[in-house]
Amino acid sequence: MKLTRILLYCVLVIAALAFIYPFYWMLLASFTPEANITELGLLPHGFTLDNYLALFDKIPIWRSFFNSSLVALTATAGVLTFGSMTGYALSKLHFRGREALFYIVIFTMTLPFQITLIPNYILMVEFGWVDTLAALIVPALNGAFAILLFRQAFKAIPDDLIYAARVDGCGELRIIFQVLWPNILPTLITVGILTFMNSWNDVLWPLIVIREEDLMTMPQLVTLFAVGGRAEAQLGVKLAAAFLLALPIIIAYAIFQKHFIQSMASSGLKG
């Protein structure tokens, strides 16, 4: 039994190292002189900030960082607000067609993003939102997966709590944001992290609707920088851009990982 446990731990450690090492190598290489990158193993070969200085000189990385932060944070706030309102309606309000509407929402989750790409782009053209941040923010203000998670979280809350709040004079919006939100904190954090990650990492949609460099998001600008020739085959500069791109997601996950794991392990998709 003890030998089995030791073997299990060895396998887990090897799996963890295999997962972590590519990121460790990327971080190490981004601070290594270009000539020494191919010699990297577990230890650094020299230290330099030249890769980052060259990156800041070649592209407006801070402007794209601001654009990405604005888009991701606004989309996250929108999904938390409108997703919870929709989830509340589909779980606690009684109206004709509620179940049909819920299954339509579920069905939209099965559609690949590529199918809706052209219709969405035509809508952006009709609205005059091409080459504006509205084209990135407005379509991302709600999502089917967030609605599903909020619906399941609200279904786990007793109806008596809502009846008591109504007796005290609370309206529906006050019930959602002041009574129910504190009871579904892990779900809020999980939806927030997933929405922020998806919005931050999105490249395809920004490539279609944004062409002006000052309006580009960070993943979009880094992608064009890495594959468009502006990096001039400098691997260290590309890795520095990739590390800066991943840094906000790592920080967000490190701060909220406890709530994220708790929600994924305990909330489930019951009902």
N, C-alpha and C positions, 0 to 999 in steps of 0.2 A: 504493500500500500504506500509506504514511504517512498520507495523507488519510483512508483508511478507518479506520485506528486512531484518529485524532483524532475522527472522527465517532462511533465506537463509544464512546470515553470521554465525549463530550458527552452521548450518549444515557444512559449509565450514571449520569452525574452528575445529569441531570434526573430520572431514575427514583429515585435515592437521595433527592434533595431532596423529591420528591413524597411519598415514604414517610415522611421524617423531619419534614416541616413540620407536619402535624397535631399530632404529639406536642410539638414545639417551641412551637406556638401554645397548646396546653393548659397547658404549664408556665408560659409567659409570662402567660397570662390569669389563672392562679391567684394570681399575685403582683401583679395589677393592680387598681386600684380599680374597683368595679362600673360606674361611669359611663363609664370609658374602655375597657372591654373591646371594644366594637364598633369602636373606632378602631384596633385593633391591626393591625400589619403585620409587619415584621421586627424592629422595635425596641420596647422597653417604653415605656409611657406612664404613668409614675409607678410607685412601688413601695409595697406594703402587705402586711402579714401579717393584715389583718382577715378575709380569706376563711377562713384556717386557724383563727383564733381563734373565728370564728363556728361553724365546723364542730365544733371541740372542745366548744363550748358546747351545741350542739343535740343531738348523739348521742354515745353512749359508744364513740367510735371506738377507743380504746386497748384496751377490753375485747374488742371484736370482732377487733382485730388479734391479741390473745393467742389467742382461740379459733381464728382462721384458722391461725395459726402452729402451734398444737398439733395441729390436725387434719391440716394439710398435711405436717408433719414426721413425725407418726406413720404416716400413710398411705404416705409415701415409704419410711420404714424397713421397713414391712410388705411393700411391693411388692418392695423389694430382697431381703429375706430369703426370703419365700415364693415370689416369682417365680423367683429363682435356684434354689431347691430343686426347683421343678416343672420348670424348664427343664433342670436336670441330670438328673432322672429320665427326661424324654422324649428326651434325647440320648445318655446314657451308660449307663443301666440297661436291661437286656433283660428284658422281661416280656410276657406275652400281652396283646394289645389296646393296645399302646403307640401304634402308628400311628393306630388308630381314635380313641384318646383325644386325640391331637394334632390330628386333623382336627375333632373336636368343639370343642376350644379355638379353633381357627381360625374355625369356624362362628359361635361366639359373637361374634366381632368384627364380623360382618356384621349383627347385630341392632341396630336403633336403640334407644337408651336408653329412649325413650318406651314401647317394648313391655314392658319389664320394670319400668316405673315402679310400676304398681299392685300387681303381686305383691310387689315389694320393700317397698312401703309396708305391705301387709297383714302381711308378716313382722315389720316393725318394731313394728306394733301388737300382734301376738301376743307378741313378746318384751318388750313394755313399754318399748321404747327411744325412743318418740316424745318429743320435747323433752329428749333427752339427747345428749351428744356421741358416745355409742356408735353412734347411728344414722348419724353422719357418718363415723366412723372404721372400724368393723368391715367394712362392705361394700366399703371401698376398700383393703383390705389385700392384694389380689392383682389381677392384670389380665392379660387374654389377650395384649395387645401386648407387655407385659414378658416374659411366658413365651416368646413367639416370639423376641424379641431374645436372651434368655438361651440358648435352645436353639441358635440359630444360632451364638452366640459359643462355646458349649461344644463344638459339633461341630467347630469349627476347631482345638481343642486335641487333640494326639495322645493316643490311649488309653494309650500307654506311660507317660505321666506319671502317670496315675491308677493303673496297675498298680504302678508303683514306690512310690507313696504307700501303697498297700494292703500291699505287702511290708514297708514301714517301720512298719506297725501303725496307720495312720490309718483312722479310721472315715469313713463317707460324709459326715457333716456337717463334719468337719475337712478333708476333701478339698475340699468346696465353698468353705468360708470362708477356709481358710488356704493352700490350694494353687492353686485355680482363680481365686478372686477377684482376686489380684494380676495375673493374666494377662489379665483382661478389664476393666481399669480404665476405658477409654473407654466401654464398654457400660454399666458401672455408673453412670457420670456421666450418660450420655444418658438412661437409664431414670429416674435420680433427678430430673433437671431436668424431663423431660416429666411425670412423676408429680406433682411439686411444682406445676408450672404448672396441670395439669388440676385438681388438688385445690383449689388456691388460687382459681382462676377459676370454680369450679363455683357456680352460683346456683340452678338448678332444684331439685336434690335438697334443699338446705338450706331452700328456701322451703316444701317439702312437709312435712318432718319436724320443723322447728324453728319455734316460735311465740314463745317467751320471748325478749325483747330481750337479756337478759344472755348467752344462749347462741348468739346469731346470729353468723355469720361476717362478715368484712369485706365481701366482695362482696354478700352478702345485705342487710346493713344499709345499704350505700351505695345499692343498687338501690332499696330501699324509701324511703330518704331522698330520692333524686333524683326518683322518680316518684310518691311518696306524698303530696307536698304540704308536707313538713316543711322543704324547702329554700326555700319561699316565693318561688319563681321567681328566686332569686339564682343567676345563672349562675356567678359566681366561686366560690361555695361548692361547687357541684356539681363544678366543674373541680378544685378543691383536693382533694375526696374522690376523684375519679378518679385524680389524680396519686399520692396516697398509696397507692391500691389497686395501681397499676402498679409502684410503686417496688421492692418486694421481688423481683419477677420480673426487673426490669432489673438489679438488683444480682447476683442469682444467675447470670443469663446472662453478665454482664460478667466474673464471676470464672471461670466454667467454659466459656466459649465455645470455647476452643482444643480442649479434650477433646471437646466436643459436636460440633464440625465434623469433627474427626478421626474420630470414631466413625461419623457418618452417611456420611462419604466412603469409609471403608475397610472397615467391618464388612460392610455390605450384608446381603442376605438370601439367602445361598448355601445350597445343599444341598437 
